[in-house]
Amino acid sequence: MVKTIEAVFDGAVLRPDEPLELEPNTRVRITVEGIADQKDDGVSFLDTARSLDLDGPADWSQNIDAYLYGGSDGTDA
């Protein structure tokens, strides 16, 4: 059986993030590969969009079809 798991080293032992389906005293081979902390910085899409400081017409959301496809109803003018 080959299975990749993540674990935390507490200074003395490795503690798996999920239960292992192994009998007690089963010998295993462990390869240690450090992984970066997966912290969520909490930056939302909206925060990112606001930070771009984009400039557009005030009625963009109401007339998106006209801006994208031309004409007042989305047809070519």
Phi, psi and omega in degrees: 000131174240129181214135175260128179229166172249148182213166177242132176268119184267011181104342179230317183223160173273131179246110181297147178285344180220157180297147177256137179270070181231146173287149176305144179069016175287130178277137179225162174252130183243130172249125184262126177226118180292144176234150180289149174301138181259061180278139176269117181289349178076017179276118182272164176302318181297319176299318179295315180299318179295324182291342179286343178052050180285147180241134179203174181296149182296332182262023184306310185291327180286330185239035184302319181296319180295320179290324182279320189244354180089159180072165184279340180245017179093359177266160179295138180274000000 
